[in-house]
Amino acid sequence: MKKLILLSILLLSQAIFAQYPVWSNTFDTPASLQGWTFYDLNGNGNGWVQGQNIYHNGTALTYGTSGVLRHSINLVPTGNATGFATENDWIISPEIDLTGAGGTITLAGYIGRQRSTHTTVGRDIYIFVSTPQKQVPELSDFQQLATDAQNAGGATYKFSASTTLPTDLTQFAESLVNISAFAGKKIYIGLWSNRIVAAPINSQNINIDEIAIYSSVLNTKDVKEVKNVTKIMENPVTNSLQLQLNPKLKENNTTIAVYNMSGQKVLMAKYSENINVSALSAGIYVADVSDGNVSEKLKFIKK
């Protein structure tokens, strides 16, 4: 997890603070795109890729140090791609399972511009809902979603940033999208490379530093949820997660399960005042504190 994203998470809206991570992709390495599918429909070898962010350093386009998902000129920073003005490329996510998510579901994107002249950047988001009749979408399904969106005056969902764009071109702005309509569903997310002249928010030259989904309800255990009383004594955490336990929790029966941003359990321990988390990578985690009757979820940052 990149430090820049950690800073952004700290500044998230109150709505996100009340939510739990369901799915995320940091695009840090080429392996981040495992399970994603790509379509280069104008066949010029240019398209969606994982790589370093691109930005203008005042003299020329250059590579930054953040791993991102981007659609941009394939020869950057040394040249242009043939047919760049008529790009027609798609990238489609693997299945994202929201069957255990409910309440308010938020899709968060962290997007960056490549030039200071890009005062507004963004991407339309197309979402396919898996059904028993058609569990896995085809490209034509997303093309139809895009056609329907254009006929309706624009996509329902989009990442966008304008006044929130950082002056520093190597940083990223947060865009929050309410996708609560997909609670309990399995979905796929598609991004198109189209540039709509009348709506320059569909910028091809965009860096997407991370995409994540948060839910206000996680159906993980049949336990009684209460307002958090357990406290994390020091957050961010270095090597030890220090907890002051809710008196309603039975100390001898309490366990701590720690989940990463992908919803994977990465640590399980019996309760103690100091839980060793030194083996965890830097990032955002959720600690599920439960005695089998009462459960609390607390978000913490591992430095």
N, C-alpha and C positions, 0 to 999 in steps of 0.2 A: 504494500500500500504506500503510495507516494506521500511525502510529507505535505505537499501542497493540498492534497485531498484531505489529509487529516485536519489541516487548518480550515478547509471549507466545511468539513463535517462539524467542527466546533461552532461554526457560525450559522448552522442550519436553522431554519425556522422552528418555532415551538412545535409545529405539527410533526416534523420529523423526529424531534426529541422524544415524542410520545409513541414512536413507531419502532419496529424491529426489522432488521435486515432479512430479506427473503432470498434475494439473488443479486449478484453483482459481477461485473467484469471490469478489471482495471486496465486491460490492453497493454500490460507491461512487456509481454514477450510474444513472439509468433504463436506460441502454444495457446495463448489466450483466445485465438480464433478457431480452436478445435470445435467442430460441430457446426460452425457457421458455413453458409453456402454463398458462393459468389457468382455473379453473372456480368460478363463484359459484352454487352449486346452490340456495341458498334465495333468490336473486335480490334481495338487499337492497342491492346496490351495495358491499358491504363484502367484503374478501378480502385475499389476499396482495399486498403492494406493496413496491416499493423506495422508501426514503425515509430521513429522519432518524430516529435512534433516539428512543424515547419513554421518559421517566423522570419520577418524582415528585420535585420539588425541595424537598419539605417542606411546600409549600403547595398545589400543584396539579400535574397532569400537564403536562409541557412537552417541547419538542423539544430534542434534543442536537445535536451536530455530526457524528456518525459516520453514514456511509451504511450502511444495513442492509437486510436482508430482514425484514419483520415481518408478522404478522397481528394486527391489533388494531382497536379501534373506529375506524370511518372518520372520525369527526368529532373525534377526539382532537386537541388537548386541550380541546375546547369542549363535547363532548356524547357521546351514545350512538347506536349504530346500531340501527334497528328490527330485531328478530329476532336480536340478537347472541347470545342464550342458545342459539339453535338453529342456529348457523353450520354450514355443510356445504360448505367450500371446499377446493379442491386447487390445488397448484402442482407442476408436473412439469418436471424439468430437460431440457435437450437431451441428446442421446446423449453419453455419456462413454466414451471408448475406452480400455479397459484391456488391449488385445491385446498391447501391448508391455511390460506390467507383470507382475511375478512376485514370488515370495517373500512377505514380509509386506507387505500393503497396508493402509494406515491412512487412514480417513476422519476428518478433523479438523474440528470445528465450534467456533466461538467465539460463545458465547451470553450474553445479558445479560437481567437482570430489569428490570421497569419500576417495581416498588415494593419497599420494604424488607421488606414483609410476605410477599413471594414468596421464601420460604426455599429452595424447590426449583423449578427450571424445566427444561423439556425438551421434546423433540418426538420422536414416533415417526418412524422412517424406513422407507419402503417402497421396495424395489429390484426393478426389473423387468430380467430378462436378455433381451437381444435374441437371437433365434434365426433360422435361415434361413426357418422357417415364418412367424414373426411378428417382423419386425425392429423395428417401431415400435409401442409399446403404445397402447392406447386407455384412456380413463378407467375403463372397466369392469374392465380388468386390475388397476388399482390398487385399485379398490373391492373386488375379490375378494381381493387381498393383505391388505387391512385386515380383511375378514371372517375370513379364515383366521387372521390374527394374533390377533384377539379370541377366536376359538374355541380357540386354543392358549394363551390366558392372557396375551397381550401380544406386541407386535412384537419380533422378534429383534434389530433394530438400533434404537438411539435415541441422540439427543444428550441428555445429562442433566448437571446440575450442582447440587450442594447445598452441601456444606461448602467447596467451592472458590469460591463466589460472592464477588466482591469487595464490600466495603462500599460503595464508590463505585458508584452505579448507572449511571454513564456508562462503566464498564469492563466487560470481558467475560471469561468463564471458558472454559477450553479443555476440550473433551470429545473423547476419542479412541475410535474405533470400529474394530474389526478386521473388514475386509471381504475378507480374503485368499481367501475362497471364490469371489470373482469374478475372480481372476487370469485373464488371457487372454480376458476377455469384453468385450462392449459392453453398458453398462448405462444405465438411467434411474433417477433418484431422485425420489420423490414425497413431498410433505409434506401432511398433512391437517390441517384446522383443528378437528377434533373435540376437545371437552373431556370427558374421561371422569371422572365424579365420583369413582369409586373409585380413580382413579389421577391425582391432580392434577398429576403430572409433565407431562401433556399440556396445558400452559398455552397458551392462545391469546395472552396478552399477553407475547410473547417477541420479543427483538431478536436476529437472527442476523447477526453482524458479518462473518463470512467462513466459507466452506466450502472445504476443500482435500483433495486426495488425494495420499498419498505411497506410494512403492513402494521396497522394498529391492533390487529388480532391475529395471534398464531395459535392454531388448534393443535398444540403439541402434547398437552397432558390434560387429563380429566381431573384438574385440581382447582381449588378455589383461588381466584385471582384477587389480590388486594392492592390498594395503593401502596407503593413502595415505602417501607419504613426502614428496611436495611439500608445502611449507608456505606459508600465507598469512601474511606478516610483520605485517600490520596489518589487523585485522578488528573492527569495521566499516571499510569503505573509503570514502574521501572522493572523490578524483579518480583515484587510481592504484591498480591491483591489483598489489601487490608479491609476487612469488613467489620462493621458494627451491626450485629444481627438484630432483626426485628424480634421483640420479646414474644410475639405470637408464634414464632417458629420454634419447634422443639429442637434444641441444639444437637442432641445426640442422634436425631434422625435426619438432620439436614445435610443435603448434598449440594454441590456446586457443579453445574454443567456449563461449560464455556463453548460458545458457538462463534464461528467466524462469519464474515460477511456473506459467504455463500450458503449459510445455514448448516455447515458441517460442524459436528461436535469435535472439538480439538482438545478438550481437557475435561476430566471428571474427577472430583475429589470430595472427600468428606469435609464438612465445614471445619474451619479453624480460623482464628483471627488473622493469620497470615498464610495465604495460599501461594505457593511458588508458581509463577507464570514466566519464569526466565526463558523457558524453551520456546515461548510463543514469538512469532515474528511481529515486527512493528505493524500496528493496524488497529482497526475498530473491532470490538468484540461485544457479545452480549452474555452476561452471566445469569443463568437461570438458577435461582436460589429456592430450594423446595424441600419441605419435610414430608411430602406426599399428600398433604392436606392444603397447605397454604403455599403459594408460589409467587415469587417476585422476579422480575427481569430488570437487570441494571446494565446500562451501556457503559463501557469503559474503553480507554485508549491505552494501548501498550506501546511504550516508547522504544 
